[in-house]
């Protein structure tokens, strides 16, 4: 089974199983938003820190864009959720999506097999910088505030995908053979389900996360992908201890499995909060286009009055 078909098979399986089967996409992403919001420095705008619930709601958007009933959207989106970094063979990750595509062509790599996750993070980070810049220009504008929260939610999804080790490796759902095929063991869904375990939530709730400014969103994302990839071997060492996707929650989780899940969740929350806060800081240096600077202060109110 090729890397592309493995992705489709696992995604399809998730829709057929219980809600817990998609916990990384639901509980995992939403919990990372909560943890990231709790870690934000006080200089982050109040409306943003108070918008945690809305950001968490929006964090599901990228998975909705992979709906099989929307083939054009699905075909452009589904590769934004993973990055098989081993396939680059040690080559540096290019600084933009276009340069990555050129590298793939030169190296005879299929971009849809490697994945484009770091560029999804980079591009949505820059969208957030721009939206925060608009907010600085029009602080009372609720439409702009809503746009900021929406973009932050989408960005949080991709940052959360970085924290799932099996989104950052060729060993996506079972150890891949040299030709890239995989046995499809179901380990991916088992790992996805861990954030829904009460032991994971309890262990992560007692820790204070440290958020540091990010100067280069792509470099920080690639570093996080490499860190996530280094956890892949631990995932497979613990494979026999992962609970069944639909197993009872009353059965205690293996402590090493719990610690791995907590570590992944914290890594995702730190990356998310760091991207959010850094976007806010960077927006202070953003030069808005002339047409935006010339708009009235109460832009939304003016547009409403005209209608």
Secondary structure, 3 states (H helix, E strand, C coil): CCHHHHHHHHHHHHHHCCHHHHCHHHHHHHHHHHHHHHHCCCCCCHHHHCCHHHHHHHCCHHHHCCCCCCHHHHHHHHHHHCCCHHHHCCCCCCCCHHHHHHHHHHHCCCHHHHCCHHHHHHHHHHHHHHHHHHHHHCCCCHHHHHHHHHHHHHHHHHHHHHCCHHHCCCCCCCCCCCCCCCCCCCHHHHHHHHHHCHHHHHHHHCCCCCCCCCCCHHHHHHHHHHHHHHCHHHHHHCHHHCCCCCCCCCCCCCHHHHHHHHHHHHHHHHHHHHHHHHHHHHHCCCCCCHHHHCCCCCHHHHHHHHC
